[in-house]
Amino acid sequence: MTRATMSTATARAACGRCPWTATTANALAIAALHHDRTGHPVHVDLHRRVTYGDSAADAPGQESLTAQLEEAA
């Protein structure tokens, strides 16, 4: 069986003590380095999206799962 699959991942990092931020593909690694170098607390928000089939979120009458999750937050 074959199916169309699309996967994306994004990361956003921010320091809890200074204005440092990172939104690059390797934000996890850069955040760890910032913590190691400064000792500052750093948090990273990760978002992973996997779509099976042809963009189910665009089907008539279907709301995007991302929109549903954002409303619930």
Biopython code that builds the backbone (N, CA, C, O; Angstrom):
import numpy as np
from Bio.PDB.StructureBuilder import StructureBuilder

atoms = [
    (1, "MET", "N", (0.850, -1.183, 0.000)),
    (1, "MET", "CA", (0.000, 0.000, 0.000)),
    (1, "MET", "C", (0.889, 1.238, 0.000)),
    (1, "MET", "O", (1.866, 1.316, 0.745)),
    (2, "THR", "N", (0.544, 2.182, -0.829)),
    (2, "THR", "CA", (1.262, 3.454, -0.824)),
    (2, "THR", "C", (0.265, 4.556, -0.514)),
    (2, "THR", "O", (-0.903, 4.485, -0.896)),
    (3, "ARG", "N", (0.733, 5.547, 0.165)),
    (3, "ARG", "CA", (-0.122, 6.697, 0.472)),
    (3, "ARG", "C", (0.737, 7.951, 0.426)),
    (3, "ARG", "O", (1.930, 7.910, 0.726)),
    (4, "ALA", "N", (0.136, 9.037, 0.057)),
    (4, "ALA", "CA", (0.830, 10.321, 0.085)),
    (4, "ALA", "C", (1.009, 10.727, 1.540)),
    (4, "ALA", "O", (0.054, 10.705, 2.316)),
    (5, "THR", "N", (2.215, 11.091, 1.906)),
    (5, "THR", "CA", (2.504, 11.511, 3.274)),
    (5, "THR", "C", (3.379, 12.755, 3.246)),
    (5, "THR", "O", (4.345, 12.830, 2.487)),
    (6, "MET", "N", (3.038, 13.716, 4.066)),
    (6, "MET", "CA", (3.853, 14.917, 4.200)),
    (6, "MET", "C", (4.111, 15.147, 5.680)),
    (6, "MET", "O", (3.195, 15.046, 6.496)),
    (7, "SER", "N", (5.337, 15.452, 6.024)),
    (7, "SER", "CA", (5.708, 15.682, 7.415)),
    (7, "SER", "C", (6.523, 16.952, 7.524)),
    (7, "SER", "O", (7.453, 17.166, 6.746)),
    (8, "THR", "N", (6.180, 17.795, 8.483)),
    (8, "THR", "CA", (6.951, 19.013, 8.741)),
    (8, "THR", "C", (7.199, 19.126, 10.242)),
    (8, "THR", "O", (6.409, 18.643, 11.054)),
    (9, "ALA", "N", (8.284, 19.760, 10.590)),
    (9, "ALA", "CA", (8.608, 20.004, 11.996)),
    (9, "ALA", "C", (9.176, 21.409, 12.119)),
    (9, "ALA", "O", (10.004, 21.827, 11.309)),
    (10, "THR", "N", (8.730, 22.127, 13.129)),
    (10, "THR", "CA", (9.258, 23.455, 13.394)),
    (10, "THR", "C", (9.609, 23.550, 14.873)),
    (10, "THR", "O", (9.027, 22.855, 15.706)),
    (11, "ALA", "N", (10.556, 24.408, 15.185)),
    (11, "ALA", "CA", (10.959, 24.619, 16.578)),
    (11, "ALA", "C", (11.159, 26.110, 16.801)),
    (11, "ALA", "O", (11.642, 26.834, 15.931)),
    (12, "ARG", "N", (10.775, 26.543, 17.985)),
    (12, "ARG", "CA", (10.954, 27.946, 18.371)),
    (12, "ARG", "C", (11.543, 27.944, 19.778)),
    (12, "ARG", "O", (10.956, 27.373, 20.697)),
    (13, "ALA", "N", (12.680, 28.572, 19.945)),
    (13, "ALA", "CA", (13.357, 28.594, 21.246)),
    (13, "ALA", "C", (13.453, 30.021, 21.763)),
    (13, "ALA", "O", (13.562, 30.973, 20.991)),
    (14, "ALA", "N", (13.411, 30.150, 23.088)),
    (14, "ALA", "CA", (13.541, 31.470, 23.716)),
    (14, "ALA", "C", (14.194, 31.321, 25.078)),
    (14, "ALA", "O", (13.968, 30.347, 25.797)),
    (15, "CYS", "N", (15.000, 32.300, 25.410)),
    (15, "CYS", "CA", (15.681, 32.316, 26.693)),
    (15, "CYS", "C", (14.757, 32.913, 27.752)),
    (15, "CYS", "O", (14.006, 33.849, 27.480)),
    (16, "GLY", "N", (14.824, 32.368, 28.942)),
    (16, "GLY", "CA", (14.010, 32.879, 30.033)),
    (16, "GLY", "C", (14.639, 34.051, 30.765)),
    (16, "GLY", "O", (14.015, 34.623, 31.659)),
    (17, "ARG", "N", (15.854, 34.417, 30.407)),
    (17, "ARG", "CA", (16.550, 35.466, 31.121)),
    (17, "ARG", "C", (16.964, 36.648, 30.244)),
    (17, "ARG", "O", (17.023, 37.781, 30.721)),
    (18, "CYS", "N", (17.252, 36.390, 28.964)),
    (18, "CYS", "CA", (17.680, 37.467, 28.061)),
    (18, "CYS", "C", (16.825, 37.428, 26.786)),
    (18, "CYS", "O", (16.018, 36.512, 26.631)),
    (19, "PRO", "N", (16.975, 38.378, 25.888)),
    (19, "PRO", "CA", (16.110, 38.427, 24.701)),
    (19, "PRO", "C", (16.483, 37.437, 23.585)),
    (19, "PRO", "O", (15.955, 37.556, 22.480)),
    (20, "TRP", "N", (17.360, 36.479, 23.833)),
    (20, "TRP", "CA", (17.796, 35.528, 22.817)),
    (20, "TRP", "C", (16.642, 34.645, 22.358)),
    (20, "TRP", "O", (15.867, 34.160, 23.183)),
    (21, "THR", "N", (16.520, 34.431, 21.036)),
    (21, "THR", "CA", (15.537, 33.517, 20.457)),
    (21, "THR", "C", (16.144, 32.813, 19.247)),
    (21, "THR", "O", (17.143, 33.267, 18.690)),
    (22, "ALA", "N", (15.534, 31.709, 18.851)),
    (22, "ALA", "CA", (15.942, 30.993, 17.636)),
    (22, "ALA", "C", (14.717, 30.334, 17.033)),
    (22, "ALA", "O", (13.918, 29.731, 17.750)),
    (23, "THR", "N", (14.562, 30.442, 15.729)),
    (23, "THR", "CA", (13.447, 29.797, 15.027)),
    (23, "THR", "C", (13.952, 28.999, 13.826)),
    (23, "THR", "O", (13.191, 28.726, 12.898)),
    (24, "THR", "N", (15.215, 28.629, 13.840)),
    (24, "THR", "CA", (15.798, 27.885, 12.733)),
    (24, "THR", "C", (15.480, 26.399, 12.846)),
    (24, "THR", "O", (14.964, 25.936, 13.863)),
    (25, "ALA", "N", (15.795, 25.667, 11.793)),
    (25, "ALA", "CA", (15.527, 24.230, 11.780)),
    (25, "ALA", "C", (16.272, 23.503, 12.892)),
    (25, "ALA", "O", (15.808, 22.467, 13.369)),
    (26, "ASN", "N", (17.414, 24.026, 13.311)),
    (26, "ASN", "CA", (18.202, 23.381, 14.373)),
    (26, "ASN", "C", (18.096, 24.136, 15.697)),
    (26, "ASN", "O", (19.068, 24.218, 16.449)),
    (27, "ALA", "N", (16.916, 24.685, 15.977)),
    (27, "ALA", "CA", (16.708, 25.483, 17.194)),
    (27, "ALA", "C", (16.970, 24.688, 18.470)),
    (27, "ALA", "O", (17.407, 25.262, 19.467)),
    (28, "LEU", "N", (16.713, 23.379, 18.462)),
    (28, "LEU", "CA", (16.980, 22.569, 19.659)),
    (28, "LEU", "C", (18.464, 22.591, 20.010)),
    (28, "LEU", "O", (18.829, 22.807, 21.166)),
    (29, "ALA", "N", (19.303, 22.370, 19.030)),
    (29, "ALA", "CA", (20.747, 22.346, 19.274)),
    (29, "ALA", "C", (21.261, 23.721, 19.679)),
    (29, "ALA", "O", (22.082, 23.843, 20.587)),
    (30, "ILE", "N", (20.779, 24.742, 19.007)),
    (30, "ILE", "CA", (21.223, 26.100, 19.325)),
    (30, "ILE", "C", (20.769, 26.492, 20.728)),
    (30, "ILE", "O", (21.496, 27.176, 21.447)),
    (31, "ALA", "N", (19.573, 26.062, 21.118)),
    (31, "ALA", "CA", (19.078, 26.346, 22.469)),
    (31, "ALA", "C", (19.959, 25.680, 23.521)),
    (31, "ALA", "O", (20.277, 26.286, 24.544)),
    (32, "ALA", "N", (20.349, 24.441, 23.271)),
    (32, "ALA", "CA", (21.223, 23.735, 24.212)),
    (32, "ALA", "C", (22.565, 24.445, 24.333)),
    (32, "ALA", "O", (23.105, 24.580, 25.430)),
    (33, "LEU", "N", (23.101, 24.899, 23.201)),
    (33, "LEU", "CA", (24.366, 25.638, 23.240)),
    (33, "LEU", "C", (24.231, 26.949, 24.007)),
    (33, "LEU", "O", (25.121, 27.315, 24.775)),
    (34, "HIS", "N", (23.120, 27.658, 23.802)),
    (34, "HIS", "CA", (22.907, 28.912, 24.534)),
    (34, "HIS", "C", (22.882, 28.646, 26.034)),
    (34, "HIS", "O", (23.496, 29.382, 26.808)),
    (35, "HIS", "N", (22.181, 27.607, 26.442)),
    (35, "HIS", "CA", (22.143, 27.253, 27.864)),
    (35, "HIS", "C", (23.540, 26.888, 28.383)),
    (35, "HIS", "O", (23.952, 27.348, 29.448)),
    (36, "ASP", "N", (24.258, 26.063, 27.625)),
    (36, "ASP", "CA", (25.603, 25.638, 28.055)),
    (36, "ASP", "C", (26.545, 26.827, 28.213)),
    (36, "ASP", "O", (27.350, 26.868, 29.143)),
    (37, "ARG", "N", (26.444, 27.785, 27.312)),
    (37, "ARG", "CA", (27.358, 28.933, 27.328)),
    (37, "ARG", "C", (26.994, 29.985, 28.372)),
    (37, "ARG", "O", (27.867, 30.666, 28.911)),
    (38, "THR", "N", (25.675, 30.115, 28.658)),
    (38, "THR", "CA", (25.240, 31.196, 29.546)),
    (38, "THR", "C", (24.694, 30.704, 30.888)),
    (38, "THR", "O", (24.692, 31.446, 31.871)),
    (39, "GLY", "N", (24.234, 29.461, 30.927)),
    (39, "GLY", "CA", (23.568, 28.948, 32.121)),
    (39, "GLY", "C", (22.130, 29.416, 32.233)),
    (39, "GLY", "O", (21.458, 29.122, 33.221)),
    (40, "HIS", "N", (21.647, 30.145, 31.228)),
    (40, "HIS", "CA", (20.272, 30.652, 31.254)),
    (40, "HIS", "C", (19.270, 29.523, 31.016)),
    (40, "HIS", "O", (19.568, 28.572, 30.294)),
    (41, "PRO", "N", (18.083, 29.623, 31.620)),
    (41, "PRO", "CA", (17.025, 28.658, 31.307)),
    (41, "PRO", "C", (16.477, 28.956, 29.901)),
    (41, "PRO", "O", (16.183, 30.107, 29.580)),
    (42, "VAL", "N", (16.344, 27.940, 29.089)),
    (42, "VAL", "CA", (15.866, 28.100, 27.711)),
    (42, "VAL", "C", (14.740, 27.099, 27.475)),
    (42, "VAL", "O", (14.857, 25.932, 27.848)),
    (43, "HIS", "N", (13.656, 27.550, 26.861)),
    (43, "HIS", "CA", (12.585, 26.611, 26.509)),
    (43, "HIS", "C", (12.446, 26.553, 24.987)),
    (43, "HIS", "O", (12.723, 27.521, 24.278)),
    (44, "VAL", "N", (12.009, 25.387, 24.512)),
    (44, "VAL", "CA", (11.830, 25.169, 23.079)),
    (44, "VAL", "C", (10.432, 24.605, 22.851)),
    (44, "VAL", "O", (10.052, 23.602, 23.454)),
    (45, "ASP", "N", (9.678, 25.253, 21.984)),
    (45, "ASP", "CA", (8.363, 24.757, 21.578)),
    (45, "ASP", "C", (8.537, 24.021, 20.258)),
    (45, "ASP", "O", (9.092, 24.559, 19.300)),
    (46, "LEU", "N", (8.052, 22.777, 20.220)),
    (46, "LEU", "CA", (8.147, 21.953, 19.017)),
    (46, "LEU", "C", (6.763, 21.740, 18.429)),
    (46, "LEU", "O", (5.785, 21.557, 19.154)),
    (47, "HIS", "N", (6.696, 21.766, 17.130)),
    (47, "HIS", "CA", (5.435, 21.473, 16.448)),
    (47, "HIS", "C", (5.737, 20.490, 15.330)),
    (47, "HIS", "O", (6.584, 20.755, 14.477)),
    (48, "ARG", "N", (5.056, 19.370, 15.329)),
    (48, "ARG", "CA", (5.242, 18.348, 14.299)),
    (48, "ARG", "C", (3.893, 18.107, 13.645)),
    (48, "ARG", "O", (2.895, 17.881, 14.330)),
    (49, "ARG", "N", (3.864, 18.156, 12.325)),
    (49, "ARG", "CA", (2.624, 17.932, 11.595)),
    (49, "ARG", "C", (2.848, 16.845, 10.553)),
    (49, "ARG", "O", (3.781, 16.919, 9.754)),
    (50, "VAL", "N", (1.985, 15.840, 10.569)),
    (50, "VAL", "CA", (2.032, 14.754, 9.593)),
    (50, "VAL", "C", (0.676, 14.695, 8.909)),
    (50, "VAL", "O", (-0.358, 14.646, 9.574)),
    (51, "THR", "N", (0.681, 14.700, 7.601)),
    (51, "THR", "CA", (-0.552, 14.611, 6.830)),
    (51, "THR", "C", (-0.508, 13.347, 5.987)),
    (51, "THR", "O", (0.434, 13.143, 5.221)),
    (52, "TYR", "N", (-1.509, 12.506, 6.121)),
    (52, "TYR", "CA", (-1.646, 11.307, 5.295)),
    (52, "TYR", "C", (-2.713, 11.584, 4.244)),
    (52, "TYR", "O", (-3.792, 12.074, 4.580)),
    (53, "GLY", "N", (-2.441, 11.287, 3.014)),
    (53, "GLY", "CA", (-3.397, 11.524, 1.944)),
    (53, "GLY", "C", (-3.262, 12.932, 1.408)),
    (53, "GLY", "O", (-2.298, 13.637, 1.705)),
    (54, "ASP", "N", (-4.240, 13.333, 0.614)),
    (54, "ASP", "CA", (-4.203, 14.647, -0.019)),
    (54, "ASP", "C", (-4.833, 15.701, 0.877)),
    (54, "ASP", "O", (-6.051, 15.884, 0.872)),
    (55, "SER", "N", (-4.012, 16.381, 1.633)),
    (55, "SER", "CA", (-4.407, 17.503, 2.481)),
    (55, "SER", "C", (-5.834, 17.399, 3.012)),
    (55, "SER", "O", (-6.721, 18.139, 2.587)),
    (56, "ALA", "N", (-6.041, 16.489, 3.929)),
    (56, "ALA", "CA", (-7.362, 16.263, 4.518)),
    (56, "ALA", "C", (-7.942, 17.527, 5.130)),
    (56, "ALA", "O", (-9.161, 17.679, 5.213)),
    (57, "ALA", "N", (-7.064, 18.442, 5.563)),
    (57, "ALA", "CA", (-7.542, 19.683, 6.184)),
    (57, "ALA", "C", (-8.283, 20.559, 5.185)),
    (57, "ALA", "O", (-9.074, 21.411, 5.591)),
    (58, "ASP", "N", (-8.047, 20.373, 3.883)),
    (58, "ASP", "CA", (-8.689, 21.195, 2.868)),
    (58, "ASP", "C", (-10.005, 20.605, 2.361)),
    (58, "ASP", "O", (-10.654, 21.200, 1.501)),
    (59, "ALA", "N", (-10.406, 19.442, 2.880)),
    (59, "ALA", "CA", (-11.648, 18.818, 2.439)),
    (59, "ALA", "C", (-12.833, 19.699, 2.834)),
    (59, "ALA", "O", (-12.836, 20.279, 3.919)),
    (60, "PRO", "N", (-13.842, 19.803, 1.956)),
    (60, "PRO", "CA", (-15.011, 20.635, 2.276)),
    (60, "PRO", "C", (-15.639, 20.215, 3.605)),
    (60, "PRO", "O", (-15.842, 19.026, 3.855)),
    (61, "GLY", "N", (-15.943, 21.188, 4.446)),
    (61, "GLY", "CA", (-16.586, 20.915, 5.721)),
    (61, "GLY", "C", (-15.659, 20.431, 6.813)),
    (61, "GLY", "O", (-16.116, 20.173, 7.926)),
    (62, "GLN", "N", (-14.374, 20.299, 6.537)),
    (62, "GLN", "CA", (-13.421, 19.819, 7.527)),
    (62, "GLN", "C", (-12.546, 20.976, 8.007)),
    (62, "GLN", "O", (-11.976, 21.715, 7.204)),
    (63, "GLU", "N", (-12.452, 21.118, 9.313)),
    (63, "GLU", "CA", (-11.607, 22.153, 9.897)),
    (63, "GLU", "C", (-10.213, 21.584, 10.105)),
    (63, "GLU", "O", (-10.059, 20.414, 10.456)),
    (64, "SER", "N", (-9.213, 22.398, 9.893)),
    (64, "SER", "CA", (-7.830, 21.984, 10.083)),
    (64, "SER", "C", (-7.599, 21.541, 11.520)),
    (64, "SER", "O", (-8.058, 22.199, 12.454)),
    (65, "LEU", "N", (-6.888, 20.428, 11.704)),
    (65, "LEU", "CA", (-6.556, 19.949, 13.043)),
    (65, "LEU", "C", (-5.742, 20.997, 13.781)),
    (65, "LEU", "O", (-5.923, 21.188, 14.983)),
    (66, "THR", "N", (-4.852, 21.676, 13.079)),
    (66, "THR", "CA", (-4.053, 22.727, 13.718)),
    (66, "THR", "C", (-4.962, 23.819, 14.270)),
    (66, "THR", "O", (-4.743, 24.293, 15.385)),
    (67, "ALA", "N", (-5.969, 24.222, 13.519)),
    (67, "ALA", "CA", (-6.909, 25.253, 13.987)),
    (67, "ALA", "C", (-7.663, 24.760, 15.219)),
    (67, "ALA", "O", (-7.871, 25.524, 16.162)),
    (68, "GLN", "N", (-8.075, 23.489, 15.221)),
    (68, "GLN", "CA", (-8.773, 22.928, 16.377)),
    (68, "GLN", "C", (-7.882, 22.946, 17.611)),
    (68, "GLN", "O", (-8.335, 23.296, 18.701)),
    (69, "LEU", "N", (-6.618, 22.570, 17.444)),
    (69, "LEU", "CA", (-5.692, 22.547, 18.578)),
    (69, "LEU", "C", (-5.436, 23.956, 19.097)),
    (69, "LEU", "O", (-5.357, 24.168, 20.307)),
    (70, "GLU", "N", (-5.306, 24.921, 18.186)),
    (70, "GLU", "CA", (-5.059, 26.300, 18.604)),
    (70, "GLU", "C", (-6.246, 26.852, 19.378)),
    (70, "GLU", "O", (-6.067, 27.586, 20.350)),
    (71, "GLU", "N", (-7.469, 26.501, 18.952)),
    (71, "GLU", "CA", (-8.660, 26.963, 19.670)),
    (71, "GLU", "C", (-8.748, 26.357, 21.058)),
    (71, "GLU", "O", (-9.212, 27.011, 21.993)),
    (72, "ALA", "N", (-8.306, 25.109, 21.202)),
    (72, "ALA", "CA", (-8.382, 24.425, 22.487)),
    (72, "ALA", "C", (-7.357, 24.951, 23.484)),
    (72, "ALA", "O", (-7.535, 24.803, 24.693)),
    (73, "ALA", "N", (-6.286, 25.563, 22.988)),
    (73, "ALA", "CA", (-5.203, 26.041, 23.868)),
    (73, "ALA", "C", (-5.570, 27.307, 24.601)),
    (73, "ALA", "O", (-4.766, 27.827, 25.375)),
]
sb = StructureBuilder()
sb.init_structure("model")
sb.init_model(0)
sb.init_chain("A")
sb.init_seg("    ")
for serial, (resi, resn, name, xyz) in enumerate(atoms, 1):
    if name == "N":
        sb.init_residue(resn, " ", resi, " ")
    sb.init_atom(name, np.array(xyz, "f"), 0.0, 1.0, " ", f" {name:<3s}", serial, name[0])
structure = sb.get_structure()
